[in-house]
Amino acid sequence: MSRHDPGHRRYASTMEGRMWQISIPLREPFANATATVSSRRVVIVSMSDGTSTGWGEAAPYPGITHDTVEDAW
């Protein structure tokens, strides 16, 4: 498709992104040899071009992975 085709979709030149850090309590603590986790800190992300919005998350497990919420933030 060329730029001048009527079916050519134009993309917004500006994207808006938002991030939230939230803590979700677990019903029961999760434990392994290195840590006990009673809540999960996660990062929620949205990206929008004004027409469509996409959502994502980063939810590292302390004691399970080396990643942290601060790394995602």
C-alpha positions as CSV (number, residue, x, y, z in Angstrom):
1,M,0.0,0.0,0.0
2,S,1.3,3.4,-0.8
3,R,0.9,6.5,1.4
4,H,-2.0,7.7,-0.7
5,D,-4.1,4.5,-0.7
6,P,-7.5,5.1,1.0
7,G,-7.0,1.9,3.0
8,H,-3.6,3.2,4.4
9,R,-3.9,3.5,8.2
10,R,-2.3,6.6,9.6
11,Y,-0.7,6.3,13.0
12,A,-0.8,9.0,15.6
13,S,2.4,10.9,16.0
14,T,2.0,11.1,19.8
15,M,1.7,8.2,22.2
16,E,0.7,8.6,25.8
17,G,2.0,6.2,28.4
18,R,1.0,5.6,32.0
19,M,2.4,3.5,34.8
20,W,1.0,2.4,38.1
21,Q,2.7,0.5,40.9
22,I,0.2,-1.5,43.0
23,S,0.4,-4.1,45.8
24,I,-1.9,-7.1,45.7
25,P,-2.3,-9.1,48.9
26,L,-2.2,-12.9,48.4
27,R,-4.9,-15.1,50.0
28,E,-2.1,-17.2,51.5
29,P,1.6,-16.5,51.7
30,F,3.9,-18.2,49.1
31,A,7.1,-19.5,50.6
32,N,10.3,-21.1,49.2
33,A,13.8,-21.7,50.6
34,T,14.8,-18.0,50.2
35,A,11.6,-15.9,50.8
36,T,8.0,-15.8,51.9
37,V,5.7,-13.5,49.9
38,S,2.4,-12.3,51.3
39,S,1.7,-9.7,48.7
40,R,2.8,-8.9,45.1
41,R,4.0,-5.5,44.0
42,V,3.4,-5.1,40.3
43,V,3.6,-2.4,37.7
44,I,0.7,-1.9,35.3
45,V,1.4,0.0,32.0
46,S,-1.0,1.5,29.4
47,M,0.0,3.0,26.1
48,S,-2.5,4.9,24.0
49,D,-2.4,6.6,20.6
50,G,-5.8,8.3,21.3
51,T,-7.7,5.6,19.4
52,S,-6.4,2.3,20.8
53,T,-5.0,1.5,24.2
54,G,-2.7,-1.4,25.0
55,W,-2.2,-2.8,28.5
56,G,0.7,-4.7,30.1
57,E,2.2,-5.7,33.4
58,A,5.5,-6.4,35.1
59,A,5.2,-8.7,38.0
60,P,8.6,-10.0,39.3
61,Y,8.7,-12.5,42.1
62,P,11.2,-11.5,44.8
63,G,13.2,-14.6,45.8
64,I,12.2,-16.4,42.6
65,T,13.6,-14.0,40.0
66,H,16.4,-11.4,40.1
67,D,14.1,-8.7,38.7
68,T,12.5,-6.2,41.0
69,V,9.6,-3.8,40.7
70,E,12.2,-1.0,40.8
71,D,13.8,-2.5,37.7
72,A,10.5,-2.4,35.9
73,W,9.7,1.1,37.1
